[in-house]
Each structure stands twice: as structure tokens, then as C-alpha cells.
Amino acid sequence: MSLPKFDALNNTDLLEIENQIIKAKKELLFLRIQKANFSRFSPHLLTHTKHQISQLMTKRRLLQLKTLNQK
């Protein structure tokens, strides 16, 4: 499984990105709990989720700057 691409976020609005960030952070918390409990755990999912969160936060900031520049 490869890491998600930044270009896949082109057609998303700010509200949808905010919802995806919350969902990804919840998933990351769940993965950390799984890791701490020594349950069945895939370490690559931590990397993918962190990468996805960073992409979403970057896209959110770009959209915020774009709206500020338009004013």
C-alpha cells in the first residue's frame, strides 16, 4: 500500500478537510491504543495516518491563505 497523494485533495473544500483531519486524528489515537495494548497491529498504518494528517493540514493552510489573499 502506497502513501496517499497530495493531488487527490484538489477538489475538496475547507469543511470537508476539517472533517477528514478529525477522522484521521481519531484513527491515529486508536492505532496508538492498539500499539500500547499489544493487540494485532500494523505499524505502517501509523506512518500512513501521520502522512495523511500532514497533507490535510497543509491543504487546509493553503486554502486559508488563498481566502485571505482574495479579500
Sequence and secondary structure as in RCSB ss.txt:
>XXXX:A:sequence
MSLPKFDALNNTDLLEIENQIIKAKKELLFLRIQKANFSRFSPHLLTHTKHQISQLMTKRRLLQLKTLNQK
>XXXX:A:secstr
     GGGGTT  HHHHHHHHHHHHHHHHHHHHHHHTT S  HHHHHHHHHHHHHHHHHHHHHHHHHHHH 
